[in-house]
Amino acid sequence: MQRSTTTKPPILQAAARAAIADAGRDLDVKAQQRALWALGDYHRFATHTVWELGPLLVRACGISTGQRVLDVAAGTGNVAIRAAEAGAQVVALDLTPENLEAGRRAARERGVELEWVEADAEALPFGDGGFDVVTSCVGAIFAADHRAVADELVRVCRPGGTIGMVNFTPEGLAGEFFELFGRYAPPPPPGALSPVLWGSEAYVRELFGDRLARLELSRSSYVERSPGDPAAYCDFFKQTFGPVVGLYAALADRPDERAALDRDFLDFATRANTAPPDRPAEYRYEYLLVVGRRR
Ligand SMILES: C[S@@+](CC[C@H](N)C(=O)[O-])C[C@H]1O[C@@H](n2cnc3c(N)ncnc32)[C@H](O)[C@@H]1O
């Protein structure tokens, strides 16, 4: 099914603002983002959904022993831990300290060492050209200013180095997911762009321009498996995925809207389920794999 490719209100900014306002706190946009991603249990979420994408990006970028790797919007180490396991010297950067802390614990359990840095993808705290490989797996796409992110990824990568990303596509299931939640969230701050724009080939080519000598773009998909039926898939998101936890919290005193969101979410999860009837629900998400060589 063809889905909308227009810019939708980013659920993240909007849900964050609503949740934080409900909590009576007065935080700036970055602090709202950070607070939102700290809700739920991102490590539990990631290890049950996107965890296979980390090693995929490590392989696609040819990460190997001794390389200096920066993983941007690293979450709890999906790419970063795998890159360290491949022998690279890795910096994992994220806006949300709670995710970095969970990543530290996961790295310790796996017996690898890497550096964890709290910072913003739009303003990386590193000098020019310091990394052989710069990656981001469904991460930097959530920063509001896409051009600033692209500029920073290029700036910190050395000439001849590699930039690799995994980005949700607007036509895939994530496009529909964010559109659904965006309908219930207040408008995002001015200038904030939809994360799924990063899944369009033309958009990525335009953002990086001629700063990448070679840019390979390929679409593929991965499958998320529910712990049970479609309702269990919704519950899993409502317990673990910060932006969804935040939006439901923001609707706590609006029971009609909350019930309508529940109905739409379950409808989405029922329609999008690709598993046979008596099996746990499954969801196929399309992504754009981006691998470029810095000029
Ligand atoms: C969907 S998670 C992806 C995490 C990880 N890359 C993975 O594959 O599991 C998105 C992450 O982006 C981070 N994030 C959002 N906006 C950011 C920003 N402006 N700068 C740095 N990190 C950001 C969040 O804190 C969160 O950890």
The ligand as an SDF file (V2000), in Angstrom:
LIG
                    3D

 27 29  0  0  0  0  0  0  0  0999 V2000
   14.8480    4.9110   18.2170 C   0  0  0  0  0  0  0  0  0  0  0  0
   16.2200    5.2790   19.2730 S   0  0  0  0  0  0  0  0  0  0  0  0
   17.5780    4.5310   18.3640 C   0  0  0  0  0  0  0  0  0  0  0  0
   18.7350    4.1580   19.2570 C   0  0  0  0  0  0  0  0  0  0  0  0
   19.7900    3.2350   18.6600 C   0  0  0  0  0  0  0  0  0  0  0  0
   20.4990    3.8570   17.5750 N   0  0  0  0  0  0  0  0  0  0  0  0
   19.2190    1.9220   18.2540 C   0  0  0  0  0  0  0  0  0  0  0  0
   19.4430    1.4890   17.1090 O   0  0  0  0  0  0  0  0  0  0  0  0
   18.5660    1.2620   19.0880 O   0  0  0  0  0  0  0  0  0  0  0  0
   16.4830    6.9980   19.0290 C   0  0  0  0  0  0  0  0  0  0  0  0
   17.5760    7.5640   19.9270 C   0  0  0  0  0  0  0  0  0  0  0  0
   17.8770    8.8840   19.4480 O   0  0  0  0  0  0  0  0  0  0  0  0
   18.2220    9.6730   20.5640 C   0  0  0  0  0  0  0  0  0  0  0  0
   18.0900   11.0780   20.1590 N   0  0  0  0  0  0  0  0  0  0  0  0
   16.9570   11.7350   19.8120 C   0  0  0  0  0  0  0  0  0  0  0  0
   17.2480   12.9920   19.4670 N   0  0  0  0  0  0  0  0  0  0  0  0
   18.5930   13.1410   19.5800 C   0  0  0  0  0  0  0  0  0  0  0  0
   19.4980   14.2210   19.3540 C   0  0  0  0  0  0  0  0  0  0  0  0
   19.0630   15.4170   18.9410 N   0  0  0  0  0  0  0  0  0  0  0  0
   20.8080   14.0100   19.5670 N   0  0  0  0  0  0  0  0  0  0  0  0
   21.2560   12.7980   19.9970 C   0  0  0  0  0  0  0  0  0  0  0  0
   20.4500   11.7430   20.2330 N   0  0  0  0  0  0  0  0  0  0  0  0
   19.1330   11.9160   20.0180 C   0  0  0  0  0  0  0  0  0  0  0  0
   17.2600    9.2190   21.6530 C   0  0  0  0  0  0  0  0  0  0  0  0
   17.7200    9.5720   22.9300 O   0  0  0  0  0  0  0  0  0  0  0  0
   17.2320    7.7120   21.4030 C   0  0  0  0  0  0  0  0  0  0  0  0
   18.1870    7.0600   22.1990 O   0  0  0  0  0  0  0  0  0  0  0  0
  1  2  1  0
  2  3  1  0
  2 10  1  0
  3  4  1  0
  4  5  1  0
  5  6  1  0
  5  7  1  0
  7  8  2  0
  7  9  1  0
 10 11  1  0
 11 12  1  0
 11 26  1  0
 12 13  1  0
 13 14  1  0
 13 24  1  0
 14 15  1  0
 14 23  1  0
 15 16  2  0
 16 17  1  0
 17 18  1  0
 17 23  2  0
 18 19  1  0
 18 20  2  0
 20 21  1  0
 21 22  2  0
 22 23  1  0
 24 25  1  0
 24 26  1  0
 26 27  1  0
M  CHG  2   2   1   9  -1
M  END
$$$$
